[in-house]
Amino acid sequence: MGRRRVDVTLIAAALVLSACGLFRPELDMAAPSFGLESALVVEFDRNAAIGVRRGDDGLELLRLRPDGAGWDADVIASTSTADGAATVQFAADEGQSSDPRVYLYGVAPPDATSVAVRITGTANDQDEPRITGGAVQDGLWLVVVFAADLAPADIGWEFMDARDRSVLAGTGVYP
């Protein structure tokens, strides 16, 4: 009898906190409701994340933000893609926050399991920007570069297979 009372009390407390916007599900639990795989979502902090998914006509890049007791998502970029063709897309988010970001995303070649990104245009006296992401999930991938003033030509990328062999490499947007 005592355990049941504790369980009911915890559930009631979670419902009250949720209604007040003080509790929200973790992003990895909410991602599937937006058609996102958890591996294709990069959370910047508790108040912002980005994800990539297949849309009706191609790929969609989504910005996720807390909304009361859950998350809300907006499509910030979309690109059409040929079925099965490897792609590298580029989107900048420099005016949207105090922490400028560049998003690289797309369709991976069939044997790729990860993608590595390097900045080719960084001056020697500048710190290397933080880069996160790079997993391939269901043929899609997403990398976030925390830097301002990057052009596609400043970014080199390389798809790797499970044995760490190069599958495809290049610079900028592809194809």
Contacts in CASP RR format, 6 or more apart in sequence:
PFRMAT RR
TARGET T0000
AUTHOR 0000-0000-0000
METHOD contacts of the structure
MODEL  1
MGRRRVDVTLIAAALVLSACGLFRPELDMAAPSFGLESALVVEFDRNAAI
GVRRGDDGLELLRLRPDGAGWDADVIASTSTADGAATVQFAADEGQSSDP
RVYLYGVAPPDATSVAVRITGTANDQDEPRITGGAVQDGLWLVVVFAADL
APADIGWEFMDARDRSVLAGTGVYP
14 23 0 8 1.000
17 23 0 8 1.000
18 24 0 8 1.000
18 69 0 8 1.000
19 69 0 8 1.000
21 68 0 8 1.000
21 69 0 8 1.000
23 69 0 8 1.000
24 30 0 8 1.000
24 66 0 8 1.000
24 68 0 8 1.000
24 69 0 8 1.000
24 70 0 8 1.000
24 71 0 8 1.000
25 69 0 8 1.000
25 70 0 8 1.000
25 71 0 8 1.000
27 38 0 8 1.000
27 41 0 8 1.000
27 43 0 8 1.000
27 49 0 8 1.000
27 64 0 8 1.000
27 71 0 8 1.000
28 38 0 8 1.000
28 41 0 8 1.000
30 64 0 8 1.000
30 70 0 8 1.000
30 71 0 8 1.000
31 37 0 8 1.000
31 38 0 8 1.000
31 41 0 8 1.000
31 51 0 8 1.000
31 64 0 8 1.000
32 38 0 8 1.000
34 53 0 8 1.000
34 62 0 8 1.000
34 64 0 8 1.000
34 71 0 8 1.000
34 73 0 8 1.000
35 53 0 8 1.000
36 51 0 8 1.000
36 52 0 8 1.000
36 53 0 8 1.000
36 62 0 8 1.000
37 53 0 8 1.000
37 137 0 8 1.000
37 138 0 8 1.000
37 140 0 8 1.000
39 135 0 8 1.000
39 137 0 8 1.000
40 51 0 8 1.000
40 52 0 8 1.000
40 53 0 8 1.000
40 135 0 8 1.000
40 137 0 8 1.000
40 140 0 8 1.000
40 141 0 8 1.000
40 142 0 8 1.000
41 49 0 8 1.000
41 50 0 8 1.000
41 51 0 8 1.000
41 64 0 8 1.000
41 142 0 8 1.000
42 49 0 8 1.000
42 50 0 8 1.000
42 51 0 8 1.000
42 132 0 8 1.000
42 133 0 8 1.000
42 142 0 8 1.000
42 144 0 8 1.000
43 49 0 8 1.000
44 50 0 8 1.000
44 99 0 8 1.000
44 101 0 8 1.000
44 144 0 8 1.000
46 66 0 8 1.000
47 65 0 8 1.000
47 66 0 8 1.000
48 63 0 8 1.000
48 64 0 8 1.000
48 65 0 8 1.000
48 97 0 8 1.000
49 63 0 8 1.000
49 64 0 8 1.000
49 65 0 8 1.000
49 71 0 8 1.000
50 61 0 8 1.000
50 62 0 8 1.000
50 63 0 8 1.000
50 64 0 8 1.000
50 101 0 8 1.000
50 103 0 8 1.000
50 142 0 8 1.000
50 144 0 8 1.000
51 61 0 8 1.000
51 62 0 8 1.000
51 64 0 8 1.000
51 105 0 8 1.000
51 142 0 8 1.000
52 59 0 8 1.000
52 60 0 8 1.000
52 61 0 8 1.000
52 62 0 8 1.000
52 105 0 8 1.000
52 106 0 8 1.000
52 140 0 8 1.000
52 141 0 8 1.000
52 142 0 8 1.000
53 59 0 8 1.000
53 60 0 8 1.000
53 62 0 8 1.000
53 140 0 8 1.000
54 60 0 8 1.000
54 140 0 8 1.000
55 78 0 8 1.000
57 78 0 8 1.000
57 80 0 8 1.000
58 78 0 8 1.000
58 79 0 8 1.000
58 80 0 8 1.000
58 81 0 8 1.000
59 78 0 8 1.000
59 79 0 8 1.000
59 81 0 8 1.000
59 87 0 8 1.000
59 89 0 8 1.000
59 105 0 8 1.000
59 106 0 8 1.000
59 107 0 8 1.000
59 140 0 8 1.000
60 75 0 8 1.000
60 77 0 8 1.000
60 78 0 8 1.000
61 75 0 8 1.000
61 76 0 8 1.000
61 77 0 8 1.000
61 78 0 8 1.000
61 89 0 8 1.000
61 91 0 8 1.000
61 103 0 8 1.000
61 105 0 8 1.000
62 73 0 8 1.000
62 74 0 8 1.000
62 75 0 8 1.000
62 76 0 8 1.000
63 73 0 8 1.000
63 74 0 8 1.000
63 76 0 8 1.000
63 93 0 8 1.000
63 96 0 8 1.000
64 71 0 8 1.000
64 72 0 8 1.000
64 73 0 8 1.000
65 71 0 8 1.000
65 72 0 8 1.000
66 72 0 8 1.000
76 91 0 8 1.000
76 93 0 8 1.000
77 89 0 8 1.000
77 91 0 8 1.000
77 103 0 8 1.000
79 87 0 8 1.000
79 89 0 8 1.000
79 106 0 8 1.000
81 87 0 8 1.000
81 106 0 8 1.000
81 107 0 8 1.000
84 107 0 8 1.000
84 110 0 8 1.000
85 107 0 8 1.000
85 175 0 8 1.000
86 107 0 8 1.000
86 108 0 8 1.000
86 109 0 8 1.000
86 112 0 8 1.000
86 159 0 8 1.000
86 168 0 8 1.000
86 174 0 8 1.000
86 175 0 8 1.000
87 106 0 8 1.000
87 107 0 8 1.000
87 174 0 8 1.000
87 175 0 8 1.000
88 104 0 8 1.000
88 106 0 8 1.000
88 157 0 8 1.000
88 170 0 8 1.000
88 172 0 8 1.000
88 173 0 8 1.000
88 174 0 8 1.000
89 103 0 8 1.000
89 104 0 8 1.000
89 105 0 8 1.000
89 106 0 8 1.000
89 173 0 8 1.000
90 102 0 8 1.000
90 103 0 8 1.000
90 104 0 8 1.000
90 152 0 8 1.000
90 155 0 8 1.000
90 172 0 8 1.000
90 173 0 8 1.000
91 102 0 8 1.000
91 103 0 8 1.000
91 105 0 8 1.000
92 100 0 8 1.000
92 101 0 8 1.000
92 102 0 8 1.000
92 103 0 8 1.000
92 150 0 8 1.000
93 100 0 8 1.000
93 101 0 8 1.000
93 102 0 8 1.000
93 103 0 8 1.000
94 100 0 8 1.000
94 101 0 8 1.000
94 148 0 8 1.000
94 149 0 8 1.000
99 146 0 8 1.000
100 146 0 8 1.000
100 147 0 8 1.000
100 148 0 8 1.000
100 149 0 8 1.000
101 144 0 8 1.000
101 145 0 8 1.000
101 146 0 8 1.000
101 147 0 8 1.000
102 144 0 8 1.000
102 145 0 8 1.000
102 147 0 8 1.000
102 150 0 8 1.000
102 155 0 8 1.000
103 142 0 8 1.000
103 143 0 8 1.000
103 144 0 8 1.000
103 145 0 8 1.000
104 115 0 8 1.000
104 117 0 8 1.000
104 142 0 8 1.000
104 143 0 8 1.000
104 144 0 8 1.000
104 145 0 8 1.000
104 155 0 8 1.000
104 157 0 8 1.000
105 140 0 8 1.000
105 141 0 8 1.000
105 142 0 8 1.000
105 143 0 8 1.000
106 140 0 8 1.000
106 141 0 8 1.000
106 142 0 8 1.000
107 139 0 8 1.000
107 140 0 8 1.000
107 141 0 8 1.000
108 115 0 8 1.000
108 136 0 8 1.000
108 139 0 8 1.000
108 140 0 8 1.000
108 141 0 8 1.000
108 159 0 8 1.000
109 159 0 8 1.000
109 167 0 8 1.000
109 168 0 8 1.000
111 161 0 8 1.000
111 162 0 8 1.000
111 167 0 8 1.000
112 136 0 8 1.000
112 139 0 8 1.000
112 141 0 8 1.000
112 159 0 8 1.000
112 160 0 8 1.000
112 161 0 8 1.000
112 167 0 8 1.000
112 168 0 8 1.000
113 136 0 8 1.000
113 160 0 8 1.000
113 161 0 8 1.000
113 162 0 8 1.000
114 134 0 8 1.000
114 135 0 8 1.000
114 136 0 8 1.000
114 141 0 8 1.000
114 159 0 8 1.000
114 160 0 8 1.000
115 134 0 8 1.000
115 136 0 8 1.000
115 141 0 8 1.000
115 143 0 8 1.000
115 157 0 8 1.000
115 158 0 8 1.000
115 159 0 8 1.000
115 160 0 8 1.000
116 134 0 8 1.000
116 157 0 8 1.000
116 158 0 8 1.000
116 160 0 8 1.000
117 131 0 8 1.000
117 134 0 8 1.000
117 143 0 8 1.000
117 145 0 8 1.000
117 155 0 8 1.000
117 156 0 8 1.000
117 157 0 8 1.000
118 155 0 8 1.000
118 156 0 8 1.000
118 157 0 8 1.000
119 128 0 8 1.000
119 129 0 8 1.000
119 131 0 8 1.000
119 145 0 8 1.000
119 147 0 8 1.000
119 150 0 8 1.000
119 154 0 8 1.000
119 155 0 8 1.000
119 156 0 8 1.000
120 153 0 8 1.000
120 154 0 8 1.000
120 155 0 8 1.000
120 156 0 8 1.000
120 171 0 8 1.000
121 154 0 8 1.000
122 128 0 8 1.000
122 129 0 8 1.000
122 154 0 8 1.000
129 145 0 8 1.000
129 146 0 8 1.000
129 147 0 8 1.000
129 150 0 8 1.000
130 145 0 8 1.000
130 146 0 8 1.000
131 143 0 8 1.000
131 144 0 8 1.000
131 145 0 8 1.000
131 146 0 8 1.000
132 143 0 8 1.000
132 144 0 8 1.000
132 146 0 8 1.000
133 142 0 8 1.000
133 143 0 8 1.000
133 144 0 8 1.000
134 141 0 8 1.000
134 142 0 8 1.000
134 143 0 8 1.000
135 141 0 8 1.000
136 159 0 8 1.000
143 157 0 8 1.000
145 155 0 8 1.000
152 171 0 8 1.000
152 172 0 8 1.000
152 173 0 8 1.000
153 171 0 8 1.000
153 172 0 8 1.000
155 171 0 8 1.000
155 172 0 8 1.000
156 169 0 8 1.000
156 170 0 8 1.000
156 171 0 8 1.000
156 172 0 8 1.000
157 169 0 8 1.000
157 170 0 8 1.000
157 171 0 8 1.000
157 172 0 8 1.000
157 174 0 8 1.000
158 166 0 8 1.000
158 168 0 8 1.000
158 169 0 8 1.000
158 170 0 8 1.000
159 166 0 8 1.000
159 167 0 8 1.000
159 168 0 8 1.000
159 169 0 8 1.000
160 166 0 8 1.000
160 167 0 8 1.000
161 167 0 8 1.000
168 174 0 8 1.000
END
